[in-house]
Structures are given as structure tokens and as C-alpha cells.
Amino acid sequence: MKGNILIVEDDDHIGNLIEFTLNNAGYSTVKFDNANDALIFLNTNNPDLIVLDLMLPGLQGEDFIRFVKGKPEFKSLPILIVTAKSQEDLFVKLLNEGADDFLVKPFSIKVLVAKINAILRRLGKASSNGVVVNGIEMDFEGFEVYIDGVSVELTKTEFEILQMFLKNPNKVFTREEILFKVWGNDTDIGDRTVDVHVSNLRKKLMDKGKNIKSIPKVGYKFKS
């Protein structure tokens, strides 16, 4: 798993959607429909990030932020606000009080995942067993690839080619280098095979595929 996310959202539809999406994106989640139970949870648990609604039954989201950020052990715990409120002054106030970012409902699920990924990368909490380049995230151990938070299925060969590119952005690889790194000493594999797999990889990466640049008569590179 990429990290543990605490979700505090009283709207069942939105809360379940956030939970489902984050689980599919590789995160472990715990969900509460009120801030009081979330505070009790925090007494014995330390999540990597909190997704917080502001308008909650009982303790409100603004007060929850003050309680959490008032504890030394949670000073650096990131909080992403999701709310129907849209007052600019309120967001400025909460950001100054310790919130890290916000999304106004209705929001894009893809943007939610991208913001969480960005916050955790910025704070150094992203997994060291992966890499993120230009919106493409690879989990090496989990054999998973996400584009802007959306899972993409690759073959083993496509995964290995993309891994080589993302570990070495802007480096030019000759077809011979790609053959050796991915297929080893299998002499039955030719340059055309590399071209076919790279072409298939580009298609699966959709608009991100344009970052794989062909170098005429040489090979390929991934432009970051």
C-alpha cells in the first residue's frame, strides 16, 4: 500500500466514492462520518493524510483542524479539505491554520488522487519503491501504474520499458540497450520488437505517451 488515508465525510455517497477510488489507487483507508470518532481514532493511530469535509455533524471541520494541529505529534500531518463551501477568506484562514490544500464540491476524483499524491510526495511520504514523472506514477513492488491517479494495465515487458524510462528521464536509450535491459541475451529478439512494444506502451499511456520521443536511427527517450 502507498499510504494510510483517514477520510472524514458524512455524505455516504461521497465518502464511499472517495474510499473506493483511493483503495483502487493503492491507498489503505479508514472512514468516519463525524470528526469526533476521527479524533478518537487519532488517539491510537497516525495516518499519512486526512481527507476532511468541513460541514459535519457535531464537531465541525474547522474545529477538527485546530484540535489536530494543536497536538505536537500531528503538526506535520497533512489535511486535504473537501467541501461545498467556496468562501475564499475561509480557505485562506484554514490554510494558514494548517490545512494543506482544498477541493470544492463537486470535484474530480482524478484531481483528488493527484492532489493526495502531490501532497505526500512534497512531504516525503511517498513510497521509495516507485517513481512519479509527469503525472505517471509507478509502484515497482506492486507492479502498478497510474496516470493522474487512474490505474493503467501494462504487460510485464511494457512495465519494464516504462520503468527504465521513468528511472532515467531525458536519457536516450538505443534500441540495443532496450533489448539488452528488457530481454537480456535473447538473440532472437530484434529492433522491430522494441518499436512494437514502445508503440503499444504509448497508446496505453494515452496523452502521456507523447512524452516518449523517438530519436531517429538511435532509439527512444522519455521527456520529463
BAFI-3210 file (N, C-alpha, C; in Angstrom, 3 decimals, decimal comma, padded with zeros to 6 digits):
// residues 224
n [1|2|3|4|5|6|7|8|9|10|11|12|13|14|15|16|17|18|19|20|21|22|23|24|25|26|27|28|29|30|31|32|33|34|35|36|37|38|39|40|41|42|43|44|45|46|47|48|49|50|51|52|53|54|55|56|57|58|59|60|61|62|63|64|65|66|67|68|69|70|71|72|73|74|75|76|77|78|79|80|81|82|83|84|85|86|87|88|89|90|91|92|93|94|95|96|97|98|99|100|101|102|103|104|105|106|107|108|109|110|111|112|113|114|115|116|117|118|119|120|121|122|123|124|125|126|127|128|129|130|131|132|133|134|135|136|137|138|139|140|141|142|143|144|145|146|147|148|149|150|151|152|153|154|155|156|157|158|159|160|161|162|163|164|165|166|167|168|169|170|171|172|173|174|175|176|177|178|179|180|181|182|183|184|185|186|187|188|189|190|191|192|193|194|195|196|197|198|199|200|201|202|203|204|205|206|207|208|209|210|211|212|213|214|215|216|217|218|219|220|221|222|223|224]
n.u [000,828|000,382|000,038|-001,627|-004,849|-007,032|-010,425|-012,865|-016,057|-019,424|-021,377|-022,612|-022,503|-020,479|-018,356|-018,032|-017,354|-014,912|-013,423|-013,471|-012,152|-009,595|-008,692|-008,495|-006,448|-004,323|-004,080|-004,515|-007,445|-009,415|-012,627|-014,774|-017,919|-018,059|-016,334|-015,725|-015,445|-013,297|-011,285|-010,989|-009,999|-007,517|-006,168|-004,855|-003,741|-001,813|-002,276|-001,252|-002,334|-005,169|-008,410|-010,784|-014,077|-015,852|-018,389|-019,889|-021,649|-022,002|-018,817|-017,297|-015,550|-013,626|-012,983|-012,002|-009,613|-008,147|-007,936|-006,444|-004,064|-003,169|-001,896|001,329|002,355|000,961|001,495|002,708|000,994|-000,686|-003,604|-006,306|-008,858|-012,241|-015,070|-018,348|-018,416|-017,343|-015,996|-013,470|-011,993|-012,326|-010,914|-008,315|-007,900|-008,044|-005,967|-003,847|-004,039|-003,179|-004,205|-003,569|-004,393|-007,249|-010,470|-013,291|-016,626|-018,860|-016,197|-013,416|-012,595|-010,194|-008,559|-008,588|-007,116|-004,697|-003,949|-003,595|-001,484|000,455|000,732|001,745|004,104|005,451|005,848|007,522|006,493|005,792|006,047|009,252|009,681|009,044|008,213|007,463|006,668|005,858|003,048|002,721|002,687|004,583|004,522|006,896|007,156|004,508|003,791|002,284|000,718|-000,160|-001,991|-002,327|-003,603|-005,304|-005,626|-003,572|-003,276|-000,497|001,588|004,125|006,503|006,039|005,821|008,444|009,893|008,803|009,496|012,273|012,492|011,286|012,886|015,082|014,705|014,774|017,070|018,662|017,981|019,390|018,073|019,342|020,257|017,822|016,833|018,708|018,453|015,805|015,166|017,450|019,954|018,684|018,903|017,108|015,346|014,506|015,186|012,755|010,875|011,193|010,239|007,526|006,579|007,068|005,370|002,862|002,933|002,906|000,280|-001,255|-000,568|-001,904|-002,497|-000,125|001,673|002,928|005,202|007,169|009,745|010,836|014,058|015,521|016,999|018,317|017,033|015,001|013,646|012,389|010,761|010,889]
n.v [-001,196|002,311|004,260|005,431|006,617|008,795|009,305|011,734|012,238|012,996|012,526|009,739|008,782|010,343|009,857|007,053|006,897|008,287|006,610|004,161|004,946|005,738|003,334|001,814|003,220|002,393|003,027|002,578|002,849|004,506|005,272|007,768|009,186|011,428|013,983|013,584|010,795|010,418|011,821|010,222|007,949|008,943|009,004|006,636|006,053|006,912|008,329|008,845|010,954|013,182|013,307|015,695|016,711|019,802|020,562|018,955|016,582|017,371|018,001|020,447|020,726|022,810|023,203|020,694|020,679|022,555|021,237|018,949|020,055|021,310|019,475|018,342|015,979|015,783|017,933|017,958|016,434|016,005|017,682|017,481|019,393|018,829|020,284|021,855|024,485|027,709|030,005|032,289|033,634|031,922|029,627|030,664|031,281|028,679|027,370|028,823|027,980|025,411|023,499|021,727|021,742|022,176|021,119|021,981|020,934|020,039|017,774|016,626|013,236|012,293|014,537|014,738|012,409|013,011|015,345|014,328|012,519|014,398|015,981|014,100|013,359|015,802|016,092|014,084|011,564|009,710|006,450|004,900|002,948|003,421|005,705|008,985|010,718|013,385|013,097|010,376|007,577|005,049|002,007|000,027|-002,375|-003,213|-003,575|-001,711|000,917|004,297|006,897|010,161|009,379|007,345|003,912|001,959|-000,764|-002,691|-004,834|-007,186|-006,693|-004,119|-002,710|-002,940|-001,557|001,031|001,527|001,673|003,985|005,973|005,932|007,063|009,776|011,758|010,617|009,143|006,060|003,506|001,222|-001,192|-001,084|-001,097|-003,580|-005,295|-004,614|-005,275|-007,750|-009,210|-011,533|-012,656|-013,562|-013,853|-011,820|-008,805|-005,396|-004,406|-005,476|-003,988|-001,502|-002,110|-002,740|-000,328|001,324|000,217|000,749|003,550|004,015|002,991|004,735|006,936|010,414|010,932|009,411|010,808|011,788|009,954|009,971|009,518|008,903|009,453|006,790|005,952|005,468|005,716|008,127|009,288|012,221|014,527]
n.w [000,000|-000,631|001,278|004,288|004,598|006,239|006,124|006,539|006,298|005,997|004,090|002,685|000,016|-001,237|000,540|000,300|-002,382|-002,444|-000,766|-002,227|-004,589|-003,646|-002,537|-004,875|-006,027|-004,608|-001,921|001,628|003,564|006,123|007,246|008,577|009,612|011,096|012,975|015,643|016,177|014,495|015,822|018,094|016,876|016,081|018,453|018,802|016,402|013,471|010,669|007,186|005,828|005,932|004,630|004,634|005,275|005,742|006,758|009,153|011,280|014,730|015,999|014,063|010,867|010,777|013,500|014,072|012,611|014,097|016,578|015,853|014,710|016,920|018,440|019,112|017,911|015,585|014,014|011,504|010,019|007,048|005,738|003,613|002,456|001,622|000,408|000,262|000,628|-000,493|000,102|-000,286|001,724|003,895|003,082|002,905|005,593|006,788|005,491|006,503|009,089|009,040|007,226|004,141|001,480|-000,731|-002,030|-003,899|-003,719|-006,388|-007,124|-009,149|-009,174|-010,147|-009,843|-007,069|-006,274|-007,536|-006,149|-003,553|-004,014|-004,765|-002,446|-000,586|-001,869|-001,778|000,926|001,420|001,935|000,136|-001,357|-001,414|-003,174|-005,810|-008,520|-009,720|-012,561|-014,558|-014,077|-014,321|-012,363|-010,864|-009,152|-008,114|-006,619|-006,294|-008,889|-010,361|-012,237|-012,542|-014,079|-013,571|-011,232|-012,077|-012,662|-014,842|-016,998|-017,753|-019,756|-018,663|-020,069|-021,149|-018,760|-017,768|-019,707|-019,448|-016,798|-016,992|-018,564|-016,886|-014,652|-015,654|-016,824|-019,774|-020,712|-023,487|-024,921|-026,797|-029,246|-028,978|-026,325|-024,963|-025,745|-024,517|-021,766|-021,228|-022,502|-022,187|-023,116|-025,282|-028,414|-030,440|-030,539|-032,165|-033,371|-034,308|-032,615|-030,306|-031,186|-031,632|-029,036|-027,701|-029,137|-028,442|-025,717|-025,685|-026,604|-024,479|-022,485|-023,182|-023,454|-022,202|-023,493|-025,477|-024,414|-024,727|-026,754|-030,074|-031,284|-034,188|-035,989|-033,759|-031,065|-028,208|-025,847|-022,674|-022,219|-019,689]
ca.u [000,000|001,148|-000,108|-002,873|-005,639|-008,213|-011,477|-013,909|-017,070|-020,724|-022,186|-022,234|-022,167|-019,165|-017,369|-017,790|-016,668|-013,519|-012,794|-013,304|-011,136|-008,273|-008,300|-008,060|-005,185|-003,254|-004,033|-005,340|-008,305|-010,357|-013,618|-015,741|-018,889|-018,034|-014,988|-015,496|-014,880|-011,979|-010,342|-010,734|-009,113|-006,176|-005,506|-004,041|-003,308|-001,149|-002,385|-000,336|-003,051|-006,597|-009,345|-011,727|-015,209|-015,972|-019,720|-020,054|-022,480|-021,167|-017,610|-017,129|-014,235|-012,676|-012,537|-011,208|-008,265|-007,462|-007,606|-005,371|-002,827|-002,729|-001,115|002,678|002,612|000,234|001,807|003,059|000,013|-001,361|-005,064|-006,907|-010,256|-013,217|-016,220|-019,252|-018,194|-016,471|-015,525|-012,017|-011,426|-012,309|-009,813|-007,068|-007,822|-007,754|-004,614|-002,940|-004,137|-002,545|-004,670|-002,562|-004,992|-008,699|-011,247|-014,679|-017,598|-018,405|-014,811|-012,958|-011,910|-008,808|-007,841|-008,429|-005,989|-003,477|-003,578|-003,070|-000,150|001,363|000,988|002,608|005,440|006,059|006,220|008,448|005,838|005,511|006,864|010,554|009,703|008,333|008,654|006,401|007,196|004,853|001,714|002,743|003,212|004,872|004,820|007,726|006,875|003,133|003,620|001,124|000,969|-001,305|-001,875|-003,159|-004,377|-006,127|-004,824|-003,357|-002,743|000,583|002,217|005,403|007,507|005,729|006,158|009,906|010,353|008,411|010,310|013,589|012,364|010,971|014,049|016,136|014,061|015,594|018,205|018,400|018,335|019,393|017,269|020,175|020,233|016,496|016,785|019,525|017,925|014,484|015,132|018,707|020,778|017,856|019,318|016,017|014,554|015,113|014,834|011,345|010,113|011,246|009,339|006,141|006,248|007,029|004,145|001,751|003,052|002,438|-001,184|-001,818|-000,311|-002,805|-001,832|001,232|002,536|003,690|006,483|008,166|010,212|011,685|015,303|015,737|018,156|019,004|016,187|013,928|013,845|011,182|011,000|010,214]
ca.v [000,000|003,546|005,119|005,283|007,841|008,928|010,055|012,220|012,725|012,496|012,143|008,357|008,609|010,942|009,138|005,735|007,111|008,621|005,398|003,221|005,470|005,696|001,926|001,419|003,913|001,773|003,518|001,979|003,921|004,364|006,324|008,113|010,191|012,550|014,336|013,089|009,448|010,540|012,216|009,029|007,113|009,539|008,771|005,413|005,825|008,053|008,180|009,649|012,137|013,230|013,962|016,222|017,578|020,858|020,586|017,637|016,568|017,512|018,815|020,905|020,507|023,864|022,923|019,469|021,066|023,218|020,204|018,100|020,818|021,744|018,393|018,331|014,790|015,893|019,217|017,764|015,565|016,796|017,662|017,951|019,739|018,710|020,985|022,591|025,906|028,267|031,328|032,424|034,018|030,732|028,774|031,316|031,117|027,287|027,073|029,428|027,234|024,103|022,673|021,721|022,027|022,027|020,873|022,408|020,001|018,713|017,797|015,493|012,187|012,249|015,650|014,366|011,480|013,728|016,249|013,499|012,073|015,549|016,372|013,098|013,481|017,035|015,904|012,965|010,382|008,769|005,252|004,940|001,847|003,850|006,968|009,762|011,631|013,951|012,558|008,909|007,046|003,620|001,293|-001,063|-003,611|-003,617|-003,733|-000,891|002,185|005,203|008,144|011,137|008,665|006,296|002,719|001,540|-002,121|-002,905|-006,150|-007,195|-006,050|-002,683|-002,172|-002,857|-000,471|002,297|001,682|002,116|005,377|006,887|005,992|007,828|010,733|012,547|009,830|008,445|004,644|002,902|000,002|-002,285|-001,002|-001,518|-005,026|-005,977|-004,378|-005,893|-009,140|-009,888|-012,020|-013,388|-013,064|-013,992|-010,597|-007,775|-003,988|-004,174|-005,847|-002,823|-000,490|-002,543|-002,614|001,095|001,842|-000,227|001,476|004,919|004,002|002,759|005,923|007,976|011,676|010,918|008,672|011,729|012,076|009,002|010,566|008,717|009,525|008,783|005,905|005,683|004,768|006,463|008,699|009,832|013,625|014,949]
ca.w [000,000|-000,777|002,443|005,029|004,492|007,087|005,449|007,435|005,361|006,449|002,942|002,394|-001,403|-001,485|001,338|-000,295|-003,657|-002,119|-000,237|-003,335|-005,510|-003,019|-002,450|-006,221|-006,316|-003,831|-000,547|002,667|004,062|007,232|007,002|009,610|009,162|012,028|013,431|016,999|016,067|013,863|016,875|018,914|016,051|016,083|019,742|018,737|015,017|012,840|009,211|006,379|005,344|006,244|003,708|005,618|004,953|006,755|007,370|009,751|012,490|015,926|015,829|012,683|010,284|011,168|014,863|013,998|012,176|015,221|017,559|015,320|014,560|018,245|019,042|018,517|017,094|014,325|013,377|010,092|009,375|006,009|005,681|002,369|002,693|000,542|000,972|-000,623|000,867|-001,536|000,504|-000,395|003,016|004,746|002,649|003,313|007,041|007,125|005,017|007,475|010,346|008,936|006,110|003,078|000,177|-000,668|-003,233|-003,738|-004,291|-006,809|-007,580|-009,952|-008,423|-010,631|-009,217|-005,664|-006,159|-007,925|-005,057|-002,459|-004,436|-004,757|-001,050|000,048|-002,466|-001,279|002,327|001,524|002,463|-000,937|-001,286|-002,071|-004,128|-007,003|-009,092|-010,338|-013,564|-015,478|-013,847|-014,377|-011,101|-010,910|-007,920|-008,597|-005,898|-006,541|-010,332|-010,679|-012,917|-012,501|-014,817|-012,853|-010,230|-012,680|-012,907|-016,229|-017,044|-018,707|-019,743|-017,961|-020,926|-021,186|-017,442|-017,649|-020,579|-018,826|-015,593|-017,447|-018,996|-015,777|-013,754|-016,353|-017,728|-020,708|-021,200|-024,742|-024,944|-028,126|-029,304|-028,474|-024,865|-024,516|-025,941|-023,508|-020,423|-021,054|-022,949|-021,890|-024,232|-026,244|-029,733|-031,405|-030,494|-032,997|-033,132|-034,616|-031,418|-029,423|-031,742|-031,430|-027,622|-027,370|-029,739|-027,597|-024,457|-025,943|-026,693|-023,154|-021,669|-023,701|-023,790|-021,636|-024,402|-026,330|-023,757|-025,233|-028,001|-030,957|-031,741|-035,470|-036,210|-032,490|-030,113|-027,572|-024,529|-022,047|-021,937|-018,456]
c.u [000,874|001,073|-001,463|-003,612|-006,846|-009,216|-012,532|-014,946|-018,425|-021,675|-021,740|-021,793|-020,769|-018,081|-017,019|-017,036|-015,194|-012,780|-012,499|-012,168|-009,741|-007,782|-007,799|-006,736|-004,045|-003,128|-004,903|-006,156|-009,096|-011,314|-014,533|-016,686|-018,982|-016,628|-014,687|-014,881|-013,493|-010,922|-009,997|-009,776|-007,675|-005,444|-004,559|-003,524|-002,707|-001,191|-001,383|-000,985|-004,523|-007,341|-010,534|-012,824|-015,314|-017,305|-020,075|-021,031|-021,591|-020,013|-017,408|-015,684|-013,202|-012,108|-011,668|-009,767|-007,493|-007,057|-006,397|-004,047|-002,319|-001,913|000,251|002,917|001,912|000,496|002,052|002,087|-000,778|-002,873|-005,521|-008,395|-011,084|-014,526|-017,080|-019,104|-017,216|-015,941|-013,997|-011,379|-011,330|-011,135|-008,466|-006,837|-007,402|-006,369|-003,579|-002,932|-003,615|-003,071|-003,672|-003,128|-006,497|-009,276|-012,686|-015,596|-018,482|-016,993|-014,498|-012,217|-010,445|-007,976|-007,611|-007,209|-004,675|-003,007|-002,998|-001,668|000,861|001,724|001,968|004,012|006,164|006,565|007,142|007,836|005,477|006,472|008,178|010,665|008,924|008,869|007,438|007,053|006,053|003,467|001,607|003,411|003,394|005,166|005,574|007,372|005,469|002,820|002,383|001,551|-000,310|-000,994|-002,863|-004,111|-005,226|-005,240|-004,762|-002,723|-001,703|001,034|003,544|006,470|007,289|006,094|007,671|010,467|010,036|009,236|011,703|013,547|012,189|012,100|015,155|015,514|015,088|016,852|017,808|018,883|018,318|018,498|018,043|020,194|018,902|016,357|017,518|018,917|016,617|014,489|016,428|019,428|019,991|018,105|018,217|015,134|015,264|014,611|013,349|010,459|010,068|010,244|007,869|005,731|006,178|005,760|002,920|001,743|002,543|000,910|-001,812|-001,613|-001,148|-002,040|-000,422|002,206|003,384|005,036|007,568|008,556|011,084|012,916|015,690|017,064|018,917|018,124|015,105|014,405|012,490|011,486|010,192|009,910]
c.v [001,262|004,439|004,903|006,619|007,763|009,825|010,449|012,928|012,134|012,145|010,750|008,167|009,139|010,180|007,788|005,857|007,428|007,375|004,405|003,661|005,371|004,262|001,430|002,054|003,397|002,237|002,658|003,101|003,505|005,529|006,500|009,176|011,370|012,754|013,794|011,691|009,479|010,942|011,040|008,095|007,624|009,358|007,583|005,125|007,100|007,885|009,066|010,940|012,027|013,939|014,390|017,085|018,632|020,820|019,183|017,703|016,647|018,449|019,159|020,738|021,537|023,609|021,666|019,792|021,689|022,206|019,394|018,854|021,355|020,689|018,304|017,151|014,850|017,203|019,061|016,844|016,356|016,598|018,264|018,166|019,489|019,289|021,635|024,090|026,445|029,654|031,383|032,748|032,822|029,834|029,364|031,105|029,688|026,857|027,648|028,674|025,811|023,171|022,797|022,070|021,845|021,732|021,281|021,402|020,715|018,789|016,546|014,504|012,091|013,351|015,352|013,475|012,175|014,663|015,472|013,014|013,210|015,967|015,399|013,116|014,688|016,882|014,708|011,705|009,384|007,592|005,428|003,852|002,192|005,180|007,658|010,762|012,078|013,324|011,054|008,403|005,537|003,104|000,033|-002,393|-004,124|-003,854|-002,974|000,419|003,011|006,439|009,118|010,428|007,528|005,115|002,382|000,147|-002,243|-004,360|-006,043|-006,463|-004,545|-002,020|-001,966|-001,742|000,874|002,558|002,198|003,584|006,325|006,981|006,861|008,831|011,536|011,820|009,092|006,998|004,156|001,661|-001,183|-002,284|-001,495|-003,032|-005,757|-005,839|-005,118|-007,380|-009,902|-010,323|-012,849|-012,840|-013,180|-012,758|-009,513|-006,379|-003,723|-004,498|-004,688|-001,776|-000,843|-002,348|-001,151|001,723|001,473|000,518|002,904|004,978|003,857|003,960|007,113|009,277|011,755|010,207|009,561|012,088|011,078|009,462|009,584|009,526|008,800|008,042|005,591|004,862|005,664|007,107|009,160|011,269|014,052|016,443]
c.w [000,000|000,449|003,082|005,066|005,428|006,368|006,479|006,569|005,762|005,310|002,495|000,947|-001,687|-000,728|000,744|-001,613|-003,426|-001,649|-001,358|-004,262|-004,921|-002,845|-003,795|-006,608|-005,449|-002,402|000,372|003,301|005,293|007,112|008,207|009,069|010,119|012,568|014,818|016,983|015,424|014,888|017,775|018,180|016,110|017,414|019,688|017,326|014,429|011,320|008,485|005,895|005,745|005,119|004,557|004,994|006,060|007,484|007,861|010,927|013,729|015,680|014,355|012,203|010,683|012,566|014,910|013,597|013,338|016,289|017,105|015,277|015,895|018,971|018,360|017,579|015,739|013,592|011,877|009,367|008,336|006,014|004,358|002,618|001,438|001,076|-000,098|-000,432|-000,174|-001,186|000,496|000,948|003,959|004,376|003,064|004,808|007,418|006,633|005,980|008,803|010,246|007,870|004,954|001,707|000,318|-002,037|-002,953|-004,432|-005,316|-007,393|-008,393|-009,072|-008,851|-009,975|-007,737|-005,477|-006,497|-006,811|-003,881|-002,787|-004,327|-003,335|-000,404|-000,551|-001,888|000,146|002,522|002,066|001,373|-000,843|-002,028|-003,125|-005,384|-007,489|-009,694|-011,295|-014,468|-015,313|-013,982|-013,102|-011,224|-009,513|-008,330|-007,936|-006,184|-007,998|-010,786|-011,325|-012,870|-013,341|-014,198|-011,895|-010,755|-013,077|-014,397|-016,210|-018,149|-018,650|-018,990|-018,777|-020,986|-019,865|-017,322|-018,530|-019,943|-017,572|-015,948|-017,847|-017,799|-014,760|-014,346|-017,322|-018,519|-021,184|-022,470|-024,625|-026,381|-028,090|-028,741|-026,933|-024,311|-024,645|-024,824|-022,118|-020,176|-021,402|-022,650|-023,144|-025,241|-027,649|-030,781|-031,458|-031,301|-032,670|-033,341|-033,408|-030,435|-029,895|-031,484|-029,974|-027,191|-027,932|-028,902|-026,272|-024,603|-025,943|-025,309|-022,229|-022,120|-023,968|-023,226|-022,571|-025,291|-025,710|-024,145|-026,638|-028,786|-031,357|-033,028|-035,553|-034,920|-031,557|-029,551|-026,277|-023,994|-021,625|-020,714|-018,491]
res [m|k|g|n|i|l|i|v|e|d|d|d|h|i|g|n|l|i|e|f|t|l|n|n|a|g|y|s|t|v|k|f|d|n|a|n|d|a|l|i|f|l|n|t|n|n|p|d|l|i|v|l|d|l|m|l|p|g|l|q|g|e|d|f|i|r|f|v|k|g|k|p|e|f|k|s|l|p|i|l|i|v|t|a|k|s|q|e|d|l|f|v|k|l|l|n|e|g|a|d|d|f|l|v|k|p|f|s|i|k|v|l|v|a|k|i|n|a|i|l|r|r|l|g|k|a|s|s|n|g|v|v|v|n|g|i|e|m|d|f|e|g|f|e|v|y|i|d|g|v|s|v|e|l|t|k|t|e|f|e|i|l|q|m|f|l|k|n|p|n|k|v|f|t|r|e|e|i|l|f|k|v|w|g|n|d|t|d|i|g|d|r|t|v|d|v|h|v|s|n|l|r|k|k|l|m|d|k|g|k|n|i|k|s|i|p|k|v|g|y|k|f|k|s]
***
